[in-house]
Amino acid sequence: MAVLAEPVSLYLGDIPLPDGQSAENLEMARLHIDLLDVLRQKTAGNVTAQESSVLEDVLYRLRLRYVQKRG
């Protein structure tokens, strides 16, 4: 799951690029959050309760961070 969530952290500006620059792009962060939500919807009923819980938790944390960045 971390691999799928990493681009969101990058686009929120929480992870710097190798050259130290920020890749902050809130529109791209929102796109990746939306893609994770589509994954959650499409896998509903086909994953374990633990997997579902992890995805829900990741989405909650990313959405919260996104709202904080939007101000």
N, CA, C, O and CB atoms as a CASP TS submission, in Angstrom:
PFRMAT TS
TARGET T0000
AUTHOR 0000-0000-0000
METHOD Language model
MODEL 1
PARENT N/A
ATOM      1  N   MET     1       0.820  -1.189   0.000  1.00  0.00           N
ATOM      2  CA  MET     1       0.000   0.000   0.000  1.00  0.00           C
ATOM      3  C   MET     1       0.864   1.253   0.000  1.00  0.00           C
ATOM      4  O   MET     1       0.499   2.263  -0.602  1.00  0.00           O
ATOM      5  CB  MET     1      -0.933  -0.002   1.197  1.00  0.00           C
ATOM      6  N   ALA     2       1.990   1.191   0.664  1.00  0.00           N
ATOM      7  CA  ALA     2       2.867   2.359   0.742  1.00  0.00           C
ATOM      8  C   ALA     2       3.316   2.802  -0.644  1.00  0.00           C
ATOM      9  O   ALA     2       3.476   3.996  -0.897  1.00  0.00           O
ATOM     10  CB  ALA     2       4.085   2.054   1.615  1.00  0.00           C
ATOM     11  N   VAL     3       3.516   1.856  -1.526  1.00  0.00           N
ATOM     12  CA  VAL     3       3.959   2.188  -2.889  1.00  0.00           C
ATOM     13  C   VAL     3       2.889   3.005  -3.603  1.00  0.00           C
ATOM     14  O   VAL     3       3.214   3.922  -4.358  1.00  0.00           O
ATOM     15  CB  VAL     3       4.277   0.900  -3.696  1.00  0.00           C
ATOM     16  N   LEU     4       1.633   2.688  -3.375  1.00  0.00           N
ATOM     17  CA  LEU     4       0.553   3.418  -4.027  1.00  0.00           C
ATOM     18  C   LEU     4       0.305   4.781  -3.391  1.00  0.00           C
ATOM     19  O   LEU     4      -0.183   5.700  -4.049  1.00  0.00           O
ATOM     20  CB  LEU     4      -0.715   2.600  -3.990  1.00  0.00           C
ATOM     21  N   ALA     5       0.642   4.909  -2.112  1.00  0.00           N
ATOM     22  CA  ALA     5       0.415   6.170  -1.408  1.00  0.00           C
ATOM     23  C   ALA     5       1.592   7.138  -1.540  1.00  0.00           C
ATOM     24  O   ALA     5       1.433   8.337  -1.315  1.00  0.00           O
ATOM     25  CB  ALA     5       0.143   5.898   0.058  1.00  0.00           C
ATOM     26  N   GLU     6       2.754   6.634  -1.898  1.00  0.00           N
ATOM     27  CA  GLU     6       3.948   7.481  -1.957  1.00  0.00           C
ATOM     28  C   GLU     6       3.816   8.676  -2.895  1.00  0.00           C
ATOM     29  O   GLU     6       4.254   9.769  -2.534  1.00  0.00           O
ATOM     30  CB  GLU     6       5.119   6.659  -2.381  1.00  0.00           C
ATOM     31  N   PRO     7       3.231   8.517  -4.087  1.00  0.00           N
ATOM     32  CA  PRO     7       3.097   9.705  -4.959  1.00  0.00           C
ATOM     33  C   PRO     7       2.280  10.821  -4.305  1.00  0.00           C
ATOM     34  O   PRO     7       2.531  11.997  -4.565  1.00  0.00           O
ATOM     35  CB  PRO     7       2.444   9.311  -6.285  1.00  0.00           C
ATOM     36  N   VAL     8       1.314  10.471  -3.470  1.00  0.00           N
ATOM     37  CA  VAL     8       0.517  11.504  -2.815  1.00  0.00           C
ATOM     38  C   VAL     8       1.408  12.327  -1.890  1.00  0.00           C
ATOM     39  O   VAL     8       1.348  13.556  -1.893  1.00  0.00           O
ATOM     40  CB  VAL     8      -0.661  10.876  -2.024  1.00  0.00           C
ATOM     41  N   SER     9       2.234  11.644  -1.098  1.00  0.00           N
ATOM     42  CA  SER     9       3.146  12.354  -0.198  1.00  0.00           C
ATOM     43  C   SER     9       4.115  13.231  -0.981  1.00  0.00           C
ATOM     44  O   SER     9       4.455  14.334  -0.552  1.00  0.00           O
ATOM     45  CB  SER     9       3.924  11.360   0.672  1.00  0.00           C
ATOM     46  N   LEU    10       4.549  12.740  -2.114  1.00  0.00           N
ATOM     47  CA  LEU    10       5.447  13.515  -2.978  1.00  0.00           C
ATOM     48  C   LEU    10       4.745  14.776  -3.465  1.00  0.00           C
ATOM     49  O   LEU    10       5.302  15.871  -3.391  1.00  0.00           O
ATOM     50  CB  LEU    10       5.921  12.665  -4.183  1.00  0.00           C
ATOM     51  N   TYR    11       3.516  14.621  -3.966  1.00  0.00           N
ATOM     52  CA  TYR    11       2.785  15.762  -4.505  1.00  0.00           C
ATOM     53  C   TYR    11       2.254  16.698  -3.423  1.00  0.00           C
ATOM     54  O   TYR    11       1.926  17.849  -3.711  1.00  0.00           O
ATOM     55  CB  TYR    11       1.642  15.277  -5.349  1.00  0.00           C
ATOM     56  N   LEU    12       2.167  16.222  -2.188  1.00  0.00           N
ATOM     57  CA  LEU    12       1.799  17.106  -1.088  1.00  0.00           C
ATOM     58  C   LEU    12       3.006  17.897  -0.591  1.00  0.00           C
ATOM     59  O   LEU    12       2.874  18.793   0.244  1.00  0.00           O
ATOM     60  CB  LEU    12       1.189  16.298   0.061  1.00  0.00           C
ATOM     61  N   GLY    13       4.174  17.559  -1.109  1.00  0.00           N
ATOM     62  CA  GLY    13       5.388  18.257  -0.718  1.00  0.00           C
ATOM     63  C   GLY    13       6.010  17.716   0.552  1.00  0.00           C
ATOM     64  O   GLY    13       6.913  18.337   1.112  1.00  0.00           O
ATOM     65  N   ASP    14       5.539  16.560   1.019  1.00  0.00           N
ATOM     66  CA  ASP    14       6.055  15.966   2.247  1.00  0.00           C
ATOM     67  C   ASP    14       7.343  15.182   2.027  1.00  0.00           C
ATOM     68  O   ASP    14       8.097  14.950   2.972  1.00  0.00           O
ATOM     69  CB  ASP    14       5.014  15.064   2.852  1.00  0.00           C
ATOM     70  N   ILE    15       7.598  14.778   0.798  1.00  0.00           N
ATOM     71  CA  ILE    15       8.816  14.056   0.448  1.00  0.00           C
ATOM     72  C   ILE    15       9.554  14.887  -0.590  1.00  0.00           C
ATOM     73  O   ILE    15       9.008  15.167  -1.657  1.00  0.00           O
ATOM     74  CB  ILE    15       8.503  12.610  -0.091  1.00  0.00           C
ATOM     75  N   PRO    16      10.785  15.287  -0.295  1.00  0.00           N
ATOM     76  CA  PRO    16      11.525  16.080  -1.286  1.00  0.00           C
ATOM     77  C   PRO    16      12.046  15.209  -2.426  1.00  0.00           C
ATOM     78  O   PRO    16      12.255  14.007  -2.263  1.00  0.00           O
ATOM     79  CB  PRO    16      12.693  16.810  -0.617  1.00  0.00           C
ATOM     80  N   LEU    17      12.245  15.825  -3.553  1.00  0.00           N
ATOM     81  CA  LEU    17      12.881  15.155  -4.689  1.00  0.00           C
ATOM     82  C   LEU    17      14.353  14.919  -4.363  1.00  0.00           C
ATOM     83  O   LEU    17      14.884  15.542  -3.444  1.00  0.00           O
ATOM     84  CB  LEU    17      12.728  15.998  -5.997  1.00  0.00           C
ATOM     85  N   PRO    18      15.024  14.031  -5.100  1.00  0.00           N
ATOM     86  CA  PRO    18      16.445  13.768  -4.830  1.00  0.00           C
ATOM     87  C   PRO    18      17.323  15.023  -4.829  1.00  0.00           C
ATOM     88  O   PRO    18      18.339  15.073  -4.135  1.00  0.00           O
ATOM     89  CB  PRO    18      16.976  12.804  -5.851  1.00  0.00           C
ATOM     90  N   ASP    19      16.931  16.027  -5.602  1.00  0.00           N
ATOM     91  CA  ASP    19      17.729  17.261  -5.642  1.00  0.00           C
ATOM     92  C   ASP    19      17.342  18.247  -4.534  1.00  0.00           C
ATOM     93  O   ASP    19      17.862  19.362  -4.472  1.00  0.00           O
ATOM     94  CB  ASP    19      17.572  17.935  -7.000  1.00  0.00           C
ATOM     95  N   GLY    20      16.419  17.818  -3.657  1.00  0.00           N
ATOM     96  CA  GLY    20      16.011  18.656  -2.538  1.00  0.00           C
ATOM     97  C   GLY    20      14.843  19.568  -2.829  1.00  0.00           C
ATOM     98  O   GLY    20      14.312  20.207  -1.920  1.00  0.00           O
ATOM     99  N   GLN    21      14.432  19.640  -4.091  1.00  0.00           N
ATOM    100  CA  GLN    21      13.301  20.489  -4.476  1.00  0.00           C
ATOM    101  C   GLN    21      11.978  19.847  -4.063  1.00  0.00           C
ATOM    102  O   GLN    21      11.918  18.646  -3.799  1.00  0.00           O
ATOM    103  CB  GLN    21      13.313  20.750  -5.996  1.00  0.00           C
ATOM    104  N   SER    22      10.944  20.639  -4.012  1.00  0.00           N
ATOM    105  CA  SER    22       9.607  20.154  -3.696  1.00  0.00           C
ATOM    106  C   SER    22       8.838  19.895  -4.995  1.00  0.00           C
ATOM    107  O   SER    22       8.942  20.657  -5.956  1.00  0.00           O
ATOM    108  CB  SER    22       8.848  21.172  -2.799  1.00  0.00           C
ATOM    109  N   ALA    23       8.081  18.829  -5.003  1.00  0.00           N
ATOM    110  CA  ALA    23       7.236  18.510  -6.161  1.00  0.00           C
ATOM    111  C   ALA    23       5.776  18.802  -5.835  1.00  0.00           C
ATOM    112  O   ALA    23       4.877  18.177  -6.398  1.00  0.00           O
ATOM    113  CB  ALA    23       7.410  17.025  -6.582  1.00  0.00           C
ATOM    114  N   GLU    24       5.536  19.742  -4.932  1.00  0.00           N
ATOM    115  CA  GLU    24       4.172  19.999  -4.483  1.00  0.00           C
ATOM    116  C   GLU    24       3.267  20.358  -5.661  1.00  0.00           C
ATOM    117  O   GLU    24       3.536  21.282  -6.429  1.00  0.00           O
ATOM    118  CB  GLU    24       4.157  21.123  -3.441  1.00  0.00           C
ATOM    119  N   ASN    25       2.192  19.596  -5.770  1.00  0.00           N
ATOM    120  CA  ASN    25       1.200  19.792  -6.814  1.00  0.00           C
ATOM    121  C   ASN    25      -0.097  19.212  -6.261  1.00  0.00           C
ATOM    122  O   ASN    25      -0.339  18.010  -6.365  1.00  0.00           O
ATOM    123  CB  ASN    25       1.627  19.109  -8.189  1.00  0.00           C
ATOM    124  N   LEU    26      -0.921  20.062  -5.678  1.00  0.00           N
ATOM    125  CA  LEU    26      -2.115  19.580  -4.983  1.00  0.00           C
ATOM    126  C   LEU    26      -3.129  18.934  -5.923  1.00  0.00           C
ATOM    127  O   LEU    26      -3.876  18.048  -5.507  1.00  0.00           O
ATOM    128  CB  LEU    26      -2.771  20.722  -4.246  1.00  0.00           C
ATOM    129  N   GLU    27      -3.165  19.356  -7.162  1.00  0.00           N
ATOM    130  CA  GLU    27      -4.080  18.722  -8.120  1.00  0.00           C
ATOM    131  C   GLU    27      -3.682  17.273  -8.370  1.00  0.00           C
ATOM    132  O   GLU    27      -4.536  16.389  -8.435  1.00  0.00           O
ATOM    133  CB  GLU    27      -4.098  19.499  -9.449  1.00  0.00           C
ATOM    134  N   MET    28      -2.379  17.036  -8.510  1.00  0.00           N
ATOM    135  CA  MET    28      -1.904  15.659  -8.714  1.00  0.00           C
ATOM    136  C   MET    28      -2.099  14.831  -7.448  1.00  0.00           C
ATOM    137  O   MET    28      -2.408  13.643  -7.533  1.00  0.00           O
ATOM    138  CB  MET    28      -0.415  15.652  -9.130  1.00  0.00           C
ATOM    139  N   ALA    29      -1.924  15.434  -6.287  1.00  0.00           N
ATOM    140  CA  ALA    29      -2.158  14.724  -5.024  1.00  0.00           C
ATOM    141  C   ALA    29      -3.616  14.269  -4.963  1.00  0.00           C
ATOM    142  O   ALA    29      -3.905  13.127  -4.607  1.00  0.00           O
ATOM    143  CB  ALA    29      -1.813  15.631  -3.798  1.00  0.00           C
ATOM    144  N   ARG    30      -4.522  15.170  -5.312  1.00  0.00           N
ATOM    145  CA  ARG    30      -5.953  14.837  -5.292  1.00  0.00           C
ATOM    146  C   ARG    30      -6.265  13.715  -6.288  1.00  0.00           C
ATOM    147  O   ARG    30      -7.057  12.822  -5.988  1.00  0.00           O
ATOM    148  CB  ARG    30      -6.803  16.089  -5.616  1.00  0.00           C
ATOM    149  N   LEU    31      -5.652  13.760  -7.455  1.00  0.00           N
ATOM    150  CA  LEU    31      -5.856  12.719  -8.459  1.00  0.00           C
ATOM    151  C   LEU    31      -5.448  11.354  -7.903  1.00  0.00           C
ATOM    152  O   LEU    31      -6.178  10.375  -8.060  1.00  0.00           O
ATOM    153  CB  LEU    31      -5.056  13.039  -9.739  1.00  0.00           C
ATOM    154  N   HIS    32      -4.299  11.288  -7.263  1.00  0.00           N
ATOM    155  CA  HIS    32      -3.824  10.011  -6.723  1.00  0.00           C
ATOM    156  C   HIS    32      -4.689   9.538  -5.559  1.00  0.00           C
ATOM    157  O   HIS    32      -4.907   8.337  -5.400  1.00  0.00           O
ATOM    158  CB  HIS    32      -2.369  10.137  -6.271  1.00  0.00           C
ATOM    159  N   ILE    33      -5.181  10.459  -4.751  1.00  0.00           N
ATOM    160  CA  ILE    33      -6.112  10.085  -3.679  1.00  0.00           C
ATOM    161  C   ILE    33      -7.383   9.513  -4.289  1.00  0.00           C
ATOM    162  O   ILE    33      -7.903   8.502  -3.817  1.00  0.00           O
ATOM    163  CB  ILE    33      -6.443  11.307  -2.774  1.00  0.00           C
ATOM    164  N   ASP    34      -7.876  10.151  -5.325  1.00  0.00           N
ATOM    165  CA  ASP    34      -9.075   9.651  -6.007  1.00  0.00           C
ATOM    166  C   ASP    34      -8.840   8.262  -6.612  1.00  0.00           C
ATOM    167  O   ASP    34      -9.729   7.411  -6.578  1.00  0.00           O
ATOM    168  CB  ASP    34      -9.507  10.634  -7.106  1.00  0.00           C
ATOM    169  N   LEU    35      -7.650   8.035  -7.164  1.00  0.00           N
ATOM    170  CA  LEU    35      -7.331   6.719  -7.720  1.00  0.00           C
ATOM    171  C   LEU    35      -7.310   5.642  -6.636  1.00  0.00           C
ATOM    172  O   LEU    35      -7.779   4.525  -6.855  1.00  0.00           O
ATOM    173  CB  LEU    35      -5.979   6.762  -8.438  1.00  0.00           C
ATOM    174  N   LEU    36      -6.771   5.978  -5.477  1.00  0.00           N
ATOM    175  CA  LEU    36      -6.793   5.024  -4.360  1.00  0.00           C
ATOM    176  C   LEU    36      -8.225   4.739  -3.919  1.00  0.00           C
ATOM    177  O   LEU    36      -8.543   3.615  -3.531  1.00  0.00           O
ATOM    178  CB  LEU    36      -5.973   5.561  -3.172  1.00  0.00           C
ATOM    179  N   ASP    37      -9.088   5.753  -3.979  1.00  0.00           N
ATOM    180  CA  ASP    37     -10.486   5.531  -3.617  1.00  0.00           C
ATOM    181  C   ASP    37     -11.179   4.629  -4.640  1.00  0.00           C
ATOM    182  O   ASP    37     -12.011   3.800  -4.272  1.00  0.00           O
ATOM    183  CB  ASP    37     -11.228   6.871  -3.503  1.00  0.00           C
ATOM    184  N   VAL    38     -10.846   4.786  -5.901  1.00  0.00           N
ATOM    185  CA  VAL    38     -11.392   3.886  -6.930  1.00  0.00           C
ATOM    186  C   VAL    38     -10.934   2.455  -6.655  1.00  0.00           C
ATOM    187  O   VAL    38     -11.723   1.515  -6.766  1.00  0.00           O
ATOM    188  CB  VAL    38     -10.947   4.337  -8.359  1.00  0.00           C
ATOM    189  N   LEU    39      -9.667   2.291  -6.298  1.00  0.00           N
ATOM    190  CA  LEU    39      -9.153   0.969  -5.941  1.00  0.00           C
ATOM    191  C   LEU    39      -9.940   0.393  -4.771  1.00  0.00           C
ATOM    192  O   LEU    39     -10.296  -0.785  -4.788  1.00  0.00           O
ATOM    193  CB  LEU    39      -7.654   1.045  -5.592  1.00  0.00           C
ATOM    194  N   ARG    40     -10.216   1.205  -3.759  1.00  0.00           N
ATOM    195  CA  ARG    40     -11.006   0.757  -2.609  1.00  0.00           C
ATOM    196  C   ARG    40     -12.394   0.296  -3.043  1.00  0.00           C
ATOM    197  O   ARG    40     -12.873  -0.749  -2.604  1.00  0.00           O
ATOM    198  CB  ARG    40     -11.127   1.882  -1.571  1.00  0.00           C
ATOM    199  N   GLN    41     -13.029   1.073  -3.899  1.00  0.00           N
ATOM    200  CA  GLN    41     -14.373   0.743  -4.359  1.00  0.00           C
ATOM    201  C   GLN    41     -14.381  -0.545  -5.188  1.00  0.00           C
ATOM    202  O   GLN    41     -15.249  -1.400  -5.009  1.00  0.00           O
ATOM    203  CB  GLN    41     -14.946   1.899  -5.178  1.00  0.00           C
ATOM    204  N   LYS    42     -13.418  -0.675  -6.086  1.00  0.00           N
ATOM    205  CA  LYS    42     -13.382  -1.817  -7.002  1.00  0.00           C
ATOM    206  C   LYS    42     -12.977  -3.122  -6.315  1.00  0.00           C
ATOM    207  O   LYS    42     -13.300  -4.206  -6.800  1.00  0.00           O
ATOM    208  CB  LYS    42     -12.427  -1.530  -8.136  1.00  0.00           C
ATOM    209  N   THR    43     -12.272  -3.018  -5.187  1.00  0.00           N
ATOM    210  CA  THR    43     -11.845  -4.237  -4.496  1.00  0.00           C
ATOM    211  C   THR    43     -12.759  -4.597  -3.330  1.00  0.00           C
ATOM    212  O   THR    43     -12.540  -5.606  -2.659  1.00  0.00           O
ATOM    213  CB  THR    43     -10.425  -4.077  -3.996  1.00  0.00           C
ATOM    214  N   ALA    44     -13.775  -3.785  -3.087  1.00  0.00           N
ATOM    215  CA  ALA    44     -14.689  -4.058  -1.981  1.00  0.00           C
ATOM    216  C   ALA    44     -15.272  -5.461  -2.112  1.00  0.00           C
ATOM    217  O   ALA    44     -15.781  -5.840  -3.167  1.00  0.00           O
ATOM    218  CB  ALA    44     -15.818  -3.009  -1.937  1.00  0.00           C
ATOM    219  N   GLY    45     -15.189  -6.219  -1.035  1.00  0.00           N
ATOM    220  CA  GLY    45     -15.704  -7.577  -1.044  1.00  0.00           C
ATOM    221  C   GLY    45     -14.710  -8.610  -1.544  1.00  0.00           C
ATOM    222  O   GLY    45     -14.964  -9.810  -1.439  1.00  0.00           O
ATOM    223  N   ASN    46     -13.588  -8.169  -2.082  1.00  0.00           N
ATOM    224  CA  ASN    46     -12.582  -9.082  -2.616  1.00  0.00           C
ATOM    225  C   ASN    46     -11.264  -9.032  -1.855  1.00  0.00           C
ATOM    226  O   ASN    46     -10.274  -9.632  -2.273  1.00  0.00           O
ATOM    227  CB  ASN    46     -12.333  -8.772  -4.062  1.00  0.00           C
ATOM    228  N   VAL    47     -11.256  -8.317  -0.741  1.00  0.00           N
ATOM    229  CA  VAL    47     -10.053  -8.223   0.091  1.00  0.00           C
ATOM    230  C   VAL    47     -10.416  -8.600   1.518  1.00  0.00           C
ATOM    231  O   VAL    47     -11.587  -8.609   1.897  1.00  0.00           O
ATOM    232  CB  VAL    47      -9.433  -6.790   0.038  1.00  0.00           C
ATOM    233  N   THR    48      -9.391  -8.911   2.300  1.00  0.00           N
ATOM    234  CA  THR    48      -9.643  -9.258   3.699  1.00  0.00           C
ATOM    235  C   THR    48     -10.048  -8.002   4.466  1.00  0.00           C
ATOM    236  O   THR    48      -9.862  -6.879   3.997  1.00  0.00           O
ATOM    237  CB  THR    48      -8.389  -9.918   4.347  1.00  0.00           C
ATOM    238  N   ALA    49     -10.605  -8.219   5.656  1.00  0.00           N
ATOM    239  CA  ALA    49     -10.992  -7.095   6.504  1.00  0.00           C
ATOM    240  C   ALA    49      -9.765  -6.261   6.866  1.00  0.00           C
ATOM    241  O   ALA    49      -9.849  -5.036   6.948  1.00  0.00           O
ATOM    242  CB  ALA    49     -11.701  -7.595   7.781  1.00  0.00           C
ATOM    243  N   GLN    50      -8.637  -6.915   7.081  1.00  0.00           N
ATOM    244  CA  GLN    50      -7.410  -6.195   7.424  1.00  0.00           C
ATOM    245  C   GLN    50      -6.942  -5.332   6.248  1.00  0.00           C
ATOM    246  O   GLN    50      -6.573  -4.172   6.437  1.00  0.00           O
ATOM    247  CB  GLN    50      -6.301  -7.187   7.833  1.00  0.00           C
ATOM    248  N   GLU    51      -6.956  -5.889   5.049  1.00  0.00           N
ATOM    249  CA  GLU    51      -6.552  -5.127   3.866  1.00  0.00           C
ATOM    250  C   GLU    51      -7.468  -3.925   3.657  1.00  0.00           C
ATOM    251  O   GLU    51      -7.006  -2.826   3.349  1.00  0.00           O
ATOM    252  CB  GLU    51      -6.564  -6.026   2.617  1.00  0.00           C
ATOM    253  N   SER    52      -8.746  -4.141   3.824  1.00  0.00           N
ATOM    254  CA  SER    52      -9.714  -3.060   3.675  1.00  0.00           C
ATOM    255  C   SER    52      -9.466  -1.975   4.720  1.00  0.00           C
ATOM    256  O   SER    52      -9.526  -0.783   4.415  1.00  0.00           O
ATOM    257  CB  SER    52     -11.150  -3.602   3.795  1.00  0.00           C
ATOM    258  N   SER    53      -9.193  -2.389   5.934  1.00  0.00           N
ATOM    259  CA  SER    53      -8.933  -1.453   7.020  1.00  0.00           C
ATOM    260  C   SER    53      -7.678  -0.624   6.746  1.00  0.00           C
ATOM    261  O   SER    53      -7.665   0.583   6.985  1.00  0.00           O
ATOM    262  CB  SER    53      -8.790  -2.206   8.345  1.00  0.00           C
ATOM    263  N   VAL    54      -6.634  -1.264   6.250  1.00  0.00           N
ATOM    264  CA  VAL    54      -5.397  -0.550   5.930  1.00  0.00           C
ATOM    265  C   VAL    54      -5.657   0.498   4.850  1.00  0.00           C
ATOM    266  O   VAL    54      -5.203   1.636   4.962  1.00  0.00           O
ATOM    267  CB  VAL    54      -4.300  -1.537   5.470  1.00  0.00           C
ATOM    268  N   LEU    55      -6.380   0.114   3.815  1.00  0.00           N
ATOM    269  CA  LEU    55      -6.674   1.050   2.726  1.00  0.00           C
ATOM    270  C   LEU    55      -7.511   2.218   3.229  1.00  0.00           C
ATOM    271  O   LEU    55      -7.249   3.367   2.873  1.00  0.00           O
ATOM    272  CB  LEU    55      -7.403   0.332   1.578  1.00  0.00           C
ATOM    273  N   GLU    56      -8.513   1.936   4.051  1.00  0.00           N
ATOM    274  CA  GLU    56      -9.352   2.997   4.617  1.00  0.00           C
ATOM    275  C   GLU    56      -8.503   3.950   5.458  1.00  0.00           C
ATOM    276  O   GLU    56      -8.672   5.167   5.384  1.00  0.00           O
ATOM    277  CB  GLU    56     -10.493   2.394   5.475  1.00  0.00           C
ATOM    278  N   ASP    57      -7.594   3.395   6.256  1.00  0.00           N
ATOM    279  CA  ASP    57      -6.732   4.211   7.109  1.00  0.00           C
ATOM    280  C   ASP    57      -5.808   5.096   6.273  1.00  0.00           C
ATOM    281  O   ASP    57      -5.645   6.282   6.560  1.00  0.00           O
ATOM    282  CB  ASP    57      -5.906   3.318   8.040  1.00  0.00           C
ATOM    283  N   VAL    58      -5.212   4.515   5.247  1.00  0.00           N
ATOM    284  CA  VAL    58      -4.319   5.274   4.372  1.00  0.00           C
ATOM    285  C   VAL    58      -5.091   6.411   3.699  1.00  0.00           C
ATOM    286  O   VAL    58      -4.617   7.546   3.655  1.00  0.00           O
ATOM    287  CB  VAL    58      -3.676   4.347   3.306  1.00  0.00           C
ATOM    288  N   LEU    59      -6.264   6.106   3.181  1.00  0.00           N
ATOM    289  CA  LEU    59      -7.071   7.143   2.535  1.00  0.00           C
ATOM    290  C   LEU    59      -7.441   8.254   3.517  1.00  0.00           C
ATOM    291  O   LEU    59      -7.385   9.435   3.174  1.00  0.00           O
ATOM    292  CB  LEU    59      -8.341   6.529   1.936  1.00  0.00           C
ATOM    293  N   TYR    60      -7.815   7.876   4.723  1.00  0.00           N
ATOM    294  CA  TYR    60      -8.176   8.878   5.730  1.00  0.00           C
ATOM    295  C   TYR    60      -7.004   9.804   5.997  1.00  0.00           C
ATOM    296  O   TYR    60      -7.165  11.024   5.998  1.00  0.00           O
ATOM    297  CB  TYR    60      -8.628   8.203   7.037  1.00  0.00           C
ATOM    298  N   ARG    61      -5.820   9.234   6.223  1.00  0.00           N
ATOM    299  CA  ARG    61      -4.641  10.037   6.536  1.00  0.00           C
ATOM    300  C   ARG    61      -4.235  10.940   5.365  1.00  0.00           C
ATOM    301  O   ARG    61      -3.860  12.095   5.567  1.00  0.00           O
ATOM    302  CB  ARG    61      -3.478   9.126   6.916  1.00  0.00           C
ATOM    303  N   LEU    62      -4.312  10.406   4.145  1.00  0.00           N
ATOM    304  CA  LEU    62      -3.948  11.217   2.974  1.00  0.00           C
ATOM    305  C   LEU    62      -4.942  12.352   2.757  1.00  0.00           C
ATOM    306  O   LEU    62      -4.553  13.473   2.432  1.00  0.00           O
ATOM    307  CB  LEU    62      -3.875  10.339   1.716  1.00  0.00           C
ATOM    308  N   ARG    63      -6.218  12.056   2.936  1.00  0.00           N
ATOM    309  CA  ARG    63      -7.233  13.103   2.780  1.00  0.00           C
ATOM    310  C   ARG    63      -7.058  14.194   3.834  1.00  0.00           C
ATOM    311  O   ARG    63      -7.183  15.382   3.537  1.00  0.00           O
ATOM    312  CB  ARG    63      -8.646  12.499   2.874  1.00  0.00           C
ATOM    313  N   LEU    64      -6.770  13.779   5.062  1.00  0.00           N
ATOM    314  CA  LEU    64      -6.551  14.746   6.134  1.00  0.00           C
ATOM    315  C   LEU    64      -5.354  15.640   5.811  1.00  0.00           C
ATOM    316  O   LEU    64      -5.429  16.858   5.972  1.00  0.00           O
ATOM    317  CB  LEU    64      -6.334  14.023   7.477  1.00  0.00           C
ATOM    318  N   ARG    65      -4.274  15.052   5.364  1.00  0.00           N
ATOM    319  CA  ARG    65      -3.073  15.822   5.013  1.00  0.00           C
ATOM    320  C   ARG    65      -3.351  16.763   3.839  1.00  0.00           C
ATOM    321  O   ARG    65      -2.875  17.898   3.812  1.00  0.00           O
ATOM    322  CB  ARG    65      -1.906  14.870   4.665  1.00  0.00           C
ATOM    323  N   TYR    66      -4.128  16.274   2.870  1.00  0.00           N
ATOM    324  CA  TYR    66      -4.501  17.102   1.717  1.00  0.00           C
ATOM    325  C   TYR    66      -5.285  18.343   2.169  1.00  0.00           C
ATOM    326  O   TYR    66      -5.011  19.457   1.723  1.00  0.00           O
ATOM    327  CB  TYR    66      -5.341  16.278   0.708  1.00  0.00           C
ATOM    328  N   VAL    67      -6.249  18.136   3.048  1.00  0.00           N
ATOM    329  CA  VAL    67      -7.055  19.249   3.556  1.00  0.00           C
ATOM    330  C   VAL    67      -6.174  20.225   4.328  1.00  0.00           C
ATOM    331  O   VAL    67      -6.355  21.438   4.218  1.00  0.00           O
ATOM    332  CB  VAL    67      -8.201  18.731   4.457  1.00  0.00           C
ATOM    333  N   GLN    68      -5.225  19.714   5.105  1.00  0.00           N
ATOM    334  CA  GLN    68      -4.305  20.597   5.827  1.00  0.00           C
ATOM    335  C   GLN    68      -3.486  21.450   4.869  1.00  0.00           C
ATOM    336  O   GLN    68      -3.279  22.638   5.114  1.00  0.00           O
ATOM    337  CB  GLN    68      -3.374  19.778   6.719  1.00  0.00           C
ATOM    338  N   LYS    69      -3.022  20.850   3.783  1.00  0.00           N
ATOM    339  CA  LYS    69      -2.220  21.590   2.801  1.00  0.00           C
ATOM    340  C   LYS    69      -3.067  22.620   2.056  1.00  0.00           C
ATOM    341  O   LYS    69      -2.575  23.698   1.721  1.00  0.00           O
ATOM    342  CB  LYS    69      -1.576  20.620   1.800  1.00  0.00           C
ATOM    343  N   ARG    70      -4.315  22.303   1.798  1.00  0.00           N
ATOM    344  CA  ARG    70      -5.203  23.234   1.080  1.00  0.00           C
ATOM    345  C   ARG    70      -5.508  24.451   1.925  1.00  0.00           C
ATOM    346  O   ARG    70      -5.783  25.534   1.406  1.00  0.00           O
ATOM    347  CB  ARG    70      -6.509  22.541   0.678  1.00  0.00           C
ATOM    348  N   GLY    71      -5.458  24.261   3.235  1.00  0.00           N
ATOM    349  CA  GLY    71      -5.695  25.385   4.146  1.00  0.00           C
ATOM    350  C   GLY    71      -7.099  25.643   4.368  1.00  0.00           C
ATOM    351  O   GLY    71      -7.449  26.559   5.111  1.00  0.00           O
TER
END
